[in-house]
Amino acid sequence: MTKLGMKRTEPGKNIKRTGGVKSPKIKQLDALWARIIKLRAGNICEMCGQTSKSRGMQAAHYMGRVFHSTRWELDNGACLCTSCHIVDIDNDSKLKEDFFRKRIGSDRQDELRTIAYKRFKPDKEKVLVQLKEKLRGLENATN
């Protein structure tokens, strides 16, 4: 072991990941989740009603991405324009709480919070299958 607690391995291949480095599986899950969130909302900001043609759309989390146990829960996300996401939701915790309470209800909000703070690691393969199924269903419904 090195002083940093990382196992020695081939040069350039670290076992332990540092902040900001995403595995390919996490990138794939994040992209799928975001696509579903935006498609579900019709690429319309769920806060101000702007369409994707006028502003870039983003998938915003209620419980942040650091909480892997809720990171890919669909109730944990909303389609927001850049302004509503970065300027409003990310800078006003009361606005964020109220917005998500109206979207998913206070019981589900409490449930997401409880799940998030348990901090278990979800089965990424199972999550991938579930997200792909949901995406297929949404795409079939819009065609």
trRosetta pair geometry for C-beta under 8 A, 3 or more apart (Angstrom, degrees):
i j d omega theta_ij theta_ji phi_ij phi_ji
1 5 6.2 -8 -176 -134 118 34
1 6 7.2 143 -157 67 72 30
1 7 6.3 -50 -104 -98 68 48
1 8 7.3 -144 -97 -19 19 85
2 5 7.0 -58 72 14 74 18
2 6 5.1 -7 39 56 117 82
2 7 7.9 -171 2 -99 87 3
2 8 6.4 122 -43 -67 92 82
4 16 7.7 -148 126 60 105 143
5 16 7.0 51 104 -32 87 162
6 14 5.7 -34 -168 -156 141 98
6 15 5.8 162 -164 46 83 92
6 16 4.7 -116 -108 22 94 116
7 15 4.5 36 42 2 104 148
7 16 7.7 132 15 -20 75 91
9 13 4.9 -88 115 93 124 98
9 14 6.9 161 42 -110 122 24
9 15 6.0 133 -24 -42 137 91
10 13 4.6 37 67 29 90 123
14 17 7.3 138 102 -83 110 40
14 18 8.0 11 105 -18 153 93
17 21 4.9 -143 -165 83 100 113
17 23 7.1 -91 -77 -51 154 88
18 21 5.6 69 60 10 67 118
22 26 4.5 -124 -169 85 98 121
22 27 5.0 118 121 -56 128 86
22 30 7.4 -38 -162 -3 153 141
23 26 4.8 95 54 6 80 101
23 27 7.1 -143 93 -4 42 86
24 27 5.6 -54 -149 37 34 114
24 28 6.3 36 153 -21 67 106
25 28 5.7 -54 -149 36 31 112
25 29 6.4 28 153 -16 65 107
25 124 5.1 55 156 156 131 148
25 128 7.5 -79 -160 -64 92 130
26 29 5.7 -54 -144 40 33 110
26 30 6.1 35 155 -21 66 107
26 124 7.5 -75 -74 -127 60 137
27 30 5.8 -54 -145 37 28 112
27 31 6.3 27 157 -18 63 108
28 31 5.9 -56 -147 37 28 110
28 32 6.3 26 156 -17 64 108
28 128 7.0 17 116 -116 118 114
29 32 5.8 -55 -145 38 30 110
29 33 6.1 32 157 -20 65 109
29 71 7.7 63 127 115 124 115
29 72 5.5 -63 170 -87 113 138
29 124 6.3 -99 -55 -153 143 95
29 127 6.0 29 -130 116 127 122
29 128 6.2 -91 -89 -83 91 78
29 131 6.7 145 -141 3 71 162
30 33 5.8 -56 -145 38 27 112
30 34 6.2 25 158 -17 64 109
30 65 7.5 22 -111 -132 115 129
30 71 7.8 -53 -91 160 80 114
30 72 7.9 -110 -84 -88 44 95
31 34 5.9 -55 -145 38 28 109
31 35 6.3 31 155 -22 63 108
32 35 5.7 -57 -149 35 29 113
32 36 6.4 28 154 -18 64 106
32 128 7.3 112 25 -134 165 64
32 131 4.4 85 133 143 131 136
32 132 6.9 -54 -149 -68 142 62
32 135 6.3 -89 -163 -49 93 140
33 36 5.9 -58 -152 36 29 110
33 37 6.4 30 152 -21 65 107
33 59 6.6 155 121 143 82 160
33 71 7.5 -94 -74 139 175 75
33 72 4.8 -123 -86 -132 135 78
33 74 7.5 -153 -148 -91 84 65
33 77 6.7 155 163 -39 101 160
33 131 6.1 -70 -71 -128 65 137
34 37 5.6 -52 -146 34 32 113
34 38 6.4 26 158 -13 66 108
34 58 7.7 -53 -149 -168 114 50
34 59 3.7 -152 -130 9 74 143
34 77 7.7 -144 -102 -159 48 151
35 38 6.1 -60 -149 41 28 106
35 39 6.0 24 157 -16 65 114
35 135 6.5 29 103 -118 116 121
36 39 5.8 -58 -139 42 28 109
36 40 5.9 35 160 -26 65 109
36 74 6.4 -75 122 -115 130 109
36 131 6.4 -123 -30 -159 145 87
36 134 5.6 32 -130 115 140 117
36 135 5.4 -99 -82 -83 98 81
36 138 6.3 152 -137 3 76 156
37 40 6.0 -55 -148 32 22 114
37 41 6.8 5 158 -3 58 111
37 59 3.9 103 69 -126 146 112
37 74 7.1 -175 -82 -146 77 74
37 77 4.2 -77 -106 130 135 132
37 78 6.8 148 -170 -170 115 2
37 79 5.3 163 143 -63 86 81
38 41 6.1 -70 -153 45 29 100
38 43 5.3 32 174 -90 95 68
38 52 7.7 63 -169 -80 115 131
38 57 5.3 113 -127 123 114 135
38 59 6.0 -89 -42 -67 87 96
38 79 4.9 118 -108 -112 51 121
39 42 7.5 35 -175 -75 33 28
39 43 7.4 8 -92 -43 35 79
39 135 7.4 87 45 -135 155 73
39 138 5.0 96 123 145 127 140
39 139 7.3 -37 -171 -69 152 67
39 142 7.2 -106 -173 -25 103 150
40 74 7.4 112 -43 -169 165 118
40 79 7.2 -180 68 -26 83 122
40 138 6.1 -78 -77 -121 69 140
41 44 5.4 -134 149 53 92 71
41 45 7.8 47 151 -100 140 8
41 46 5.4 -89 -132 -58 137 102
41 57 7.9 -177 82 -160 126 139
41 78 7.3 81 -67 -169 144 59
41 79 3.5 -141 41 28 153 138
43 51 6.6 51 116 -165 90 70
43 52 3.8 -34 163 -29 118 128
43 57 5.3 -138 -153 -18 73 162
43 79 6.8 -130 -119 -177 27 147
44 49 6.3 -11 175 -153 108 44
44 50 7.1 168 -158 83 65 34
44 51 5.5 -34 -105 -102 77 61
44 52 7.4 -89 -72 -26 40 77
44 57 8.0 -18 -23 -101 6 134
44 79 6.8 83 69 104 43 131
45 48 4.9 1 105 49 134 80
45 49 6.1 -46 71 10 89 12
45 50 4.6 29 14 48 126 80
45 51 7.8 -113 1 -63 81 18
45 55 6.9 10 -44 71 129 128
45 57 6.8 -152 -72 -114 72 90
45 79 6.5 -134 -113 121 34 82
45 80 5.3 51 -143 -146 88 42
45 81 4.0 -40 -81 -20 135 91
45 84 5.5 124 -168 16 129 145
46 78 4.8 -105 50 -174 142 107
46 79 5.3 109 -19 62 102 74
46 80 6.3 -66 38 -77 83 67
46 103 7.0 45 154 -100 139 127
47 78 7.5 82 -40 141 90 135
47 80 5.6 29 3 -123 116 97
47 81 7.6 -113 52 23 103 85
47 84 4.2 159 62 -161 140 149
47 88 6.9 172 156 83 161 151
47 89 7.4 -136 -63 -51 156 110
47 99 6.3 -22 -102 -136 104 133
48 81 6.4 -51 45 20 119 125
48 83 7.5 -4 3 83 153 113
48 84 5.4 -157 -9 -65 110 131
50 54 5.1 -107 -172 75 105 121
50 55 4.9 36 130 21 141 121
50 81 4.9 13 67 -53 127 146
51 54 5.6 87 61 12 74 96
51 55 7.8 133 78 33 37 75
52 55 7.2 -92 -135 72 30 53
52 56 7.2 29 -152 -134 73 28
52 57 4.8 -52 -103 -19 94 118
54 81 7.9 -29 92 -119 88 139
55 81 3.8 34 109 -151 140 122
55 82 5.9 -139 176 21 106 89
55 83 6.5 -69 -149 4 150 102
56 81 6.9 112 71 -155 46 68
56 82 5.0 43 67 -36 96 115
57 79 5.5 -5 -172 -172 119 98
57 80 7.1 145 -154 78 68 28
57 81 6.1 -55 -99 -97 56 51
57 82 7.9 -117 -92 -36 14 69
58 79 7.6 151 75 -154 36 52
58 80 5.7 -31 66 71 86 78
58 81 7.4 75 17 -173 86 13
58 82 6.0 93 -14 -86 121 58
58 85 4.8 -33 67 -32 130 169
58 86 8.0 67 32 -34 160 90
59 77 5.2 -3 -178 -167 97 127
59 78 7.5 153 -156 74 55 30
59 79 6.3 -33 -99 -96 61 59
59 80 7.9 122 -120 24 15 77
60 77 6.5 145 74 -152 45 67
60 78 5.2 -24 61 63 99 82
60 79 7.7 154 15 -107 85 9
60 80 4.6 14 -12 16 129 126
60 85 4.8 -161 -76 -124 124 103
60 89 5.8 39 -169 98 154 163
61 64 5.4 116 98 -115 134 29
61 65 5.8 -179 -16 -50 162 68
61 71 7.3 -34 -119 -136 140 54
61 76 5.6 1 -149 149 78 96
61 77 5.9 -35 -97 -94 52 74
62 70 7.9 -70 70 144 93 133
62 75 7.8 -32 13 130 138 68
62 76 5.0 -121 35 -154 98 62
62 77 7.3 -121 -8 -65 81 29
62 78 7.5 79 -52 -8 87 101
62 96 7.1 149 -136 170 66 101
62 100 4.5 88 -113 -113 124 156
62 104 7.8 -67 -50 19 160 141
62 109 7.1 -120 172 -129 150 82
62 112 6.2 42 90 124 130 156
63 67 4.8 -43 146 50 113 147
63 70 4.6 37 72 89 136 142
63 71 7.9 -98 98 -74 95 45
63 76 5.6 -58 35 -145 89 119
63 112 5.5 -163 -16 151 127 107
63 113 6.6 175 -81 -94 124 51
63 116 4.2 -127 -170 -86 154 151
64 67 6.0 106 72 7 64 94
65 71 5.3 61 -144 -128 57 106
67 70 4.9 6 119 40 117 97
67 71 6.1 177 90 -54 61 78
67 116 3.8 -4 -167 -152 153 96
67 117 7.7 -38 -125 -57 126 38
67 119 6.9 -100 -137 -98 74 69
68 71 5.0 -28 -132 -7 37 128
68 119 7.5 67 43 -152 87 60
68 120 7.9 -113 88 94 97 41
68 121 5.7 5 103 -122 139 61
68 122 6.2 -147 145 11 92 91
69 115 5.2 -157 133 154 115 84
69 116 5.7 174 72 -112 106 34
69 118 5.8 164 -153 70 176 91
69 119 5.9 -138 -16 -114 127 18
69 120 5.0 83 -97 52 119 68
69 121 7.4 -86 -72 -81 76 19
69 122 6.2 140 -121 -41 46 95
70 73 4.7 -43 -159 9 68 125
70 76 4.9 142 162 -85 100 154
70 112 5.3 90 -135 -164 145 85
70 115 5.2 115 -68 101 103 112
70 116 4.4 -44 3 -79 132 87
71 76 7.3 -135 -144 101 8 153
71 122 7.8 -138 41 15 98 130
72 76 7.8 78 85 52 9 128
72 122 7.0 -118 39 63 115 160
72 127 5.1 78 85 -170 153 130
72 131 6.5 -69 -180 -68 124 127
73 76 4.0 83 76 -5 97 115
73 77 7.6 166 90 -9 61 88
73 112 6.4 -168 89 -120 156 103
73 115 7.4 88 -49 96 152 151
74 77 6.2 -70 -159 36 40 105
74 134 6.9 -154 -68 -165 144 163
75 104 4.9 96 -169 -121 106 141
75 108 5.6 -96 172 167 150 130
75 112 6.4 -139 102 -71 110 127
76 112 5.6 155 -88 -145 94 136
78 99 7.3 -95 10 142 172 116
78 100 7.2 -135 -29 -95 132 80
78 103 6.2 -93 -88 -108 124 168
80 84 4.4 -126 -170 90 107 111
80 85 4.0 138 101 -61 126 90
80 89 6.4 -50 -136 -7 173 143
81 84 5.0 84 54 15 79 101
81 85 6.8 -155 87 -6 35 93
82 85 5.9 -64 -143 41 26 109
82 86 5.8 -8 175 9 68 115
83 86 6.9 -65 -127 49 17 87
83 87 5.0 -19 -169 21 60 127
83 88 7.0 51 140 -9 66 101
84 87 7.0 -38 -85 54 12 90
84 88 4.9 -32 -153 36 49 129
84 89 6.2 49 150 -17 69 103
85 88 7.3 48 4 50 8 84
85 89 5.4 -37 -140 39 36 122
85 90 6.4 41 154 -21 58 106
86 89 7.7 9 -30 51 13 84
86 90 5.4 -19 -140 26 36 134
86 91 7.7 45 155 -20 45 102
87 90 7.6 71 18 45 11 95
87 91 6.4 -42 176 15 32 130
88 91 6.6 -106 -161 46 9 94
88 92 6.0 -45 -178 27 56 119
88 95 5.9 -103 169 127 91 153
89 92 6.9 -81 -124 52 16 82
89 95 6.4 -128 -104 106 47 108
89 96 4.8 92 -158 -91 77 93
89 99 6.7 -66 -106 35 102 157
90 96 7.8 83 -69 -71 24 130
92 95 3.7 41 109 16 119 119
92 96 6.4 159 93 -17 65 84
93 96 5.4 -52 -147 36 36 116
93 97 6.3 39 154 -21 67 103
94 97 5.7 -51 -147 36 32 112
94 98 6.2 29 155 -15 65 108
95 98 5.9 -58 -145 41 28 109
95 99 6.0 31 156 -23 65 109
96 99 5.8 -55 -144 35 26 112
96 100 6.4 13 163 -7 63 109
97 100 6.4 -66 -149 43 24 100
97 101 6.1 28 155 -24 64 112
97 109 7.6 84 -155 -167 71 146
98 101 5.6 -55 -143 34 29 115
98 102 6.5 28 158 -18 63 104
99 102 6.1 -60 -158 34 27 108
99 103 6.5 21 150 -16 64 111
100 103 5.3 -56 -144 39 39 113
100 104 5.9 -17 175 25 76 106
100 109 5.8 120 123 -105 107 113
101 104 7.3 -78 -128 57 18 70
101 105 6.8 15 -168 -157 55 12
101 106 5.3 17 -142 -75 100 73
101 109 5.6 -28 -94 -40 67 155
104 108 4.2 -103 152 86 106 134
104 109 5.9 135 86 -56 109 77
104 112 7.7 42 115 -19 155 134
105 108 4.9 82 67 15 91 101
105 109 6.7 -152 98 -10 44 92
106 109 5.2 -54 -143 38 35 119
106 110 6.2 39 157 -21 67 102
107 110 5.9 -54 -152 35 29 110
107 111 6.4 31 149 -20 63 107
108 111 5.3 -51 -146 37 36 116
108 112 6.3 40 154 -21 67 101
109 112 5.9 -52 -150 33 29 110
109 113 6.5 30 151 -19 62 107
110 113 5.6 -55 -150 36 33 114
110 114 6.3 34 152 -20 66 105
111 114 5.7 -54 -148 35 31 111
111 115 6.3 29 155 -16 65 106
112 115 5.8 -55 -146 39 31 110
112 116 6.1 35 155 -24 65 108
113 116 5.7 -54 -146 34 28 114
113 117 6.5 17 160 -12 63 109
114 117 6.3 -63 -148 39 26 102
114 118 6.8 34 152 -29 62 102
115 118 5.8 -52 -157 21 33 115
116 119 7.4 28 160 -65 43 60
122 126 7.2 -120 166 67 92 106
122 127 5.3 67 133 -49 130 129
123 126 3.9 49 96 15 115 116
123 127 6.5 163 87 -15 60 85
124 127 5.5 -53 -143 39 35 114
124 128 6.2 43 154 -26 66 103
125 128 5.6 -50 -150 31 31 116
125 129 6.7 32 152 -18 62 102
126 129 5.8 -52 -153 34 33 111
126 130 6.5 30 151 -16 65 108
127 130 5.7 -57 -148 39 32 111
127 131 6.1 29 156 -18 68 108
128 131 6.0 -56 -144 38 27 107
128 132 6.3 27 157 -18 63 108
129 132 5.9 -58 -148 37 27 110
129 133 6.4 29 154 -20 63 107
130 133 5.8 -55 -151 34 30 112
130 134 6.4 29 153 -18 64 107
131 134 5.6 -54 -147 37 33 112
131 135 6.2 35 154 -21 66 106
132 135 5.7 -53 -146 36 31 113
132 136 6.4 35 154 -20 64 103
133 136 5.8 -53 -150 34 30 111
133 137 6.5 31 152 -18 63 106
134 137 5.7 -56 -152 36 32 113
134 138 6.4 29 153 -16 66 106
135 138 5.8 -56 -147 38 31 109
135 139 6.1 28 156 -17 67 108
136 139 5.8 -58 -144 40 29 109
136 140 6.1 28 158 -18 65 108
137 140 5.9 -56 -144 37 27 109
137 141 6.3 27 156 -20 63 109
138 141 5.7 -57 -148 36 30 112
138 142 6.5 18 157 -12 65 109
139 142 6.0 -62 -146 41 31 103
139 143 6.4 27 157 -22 66 111
140 143 5.9 -59 -143 34 31 109
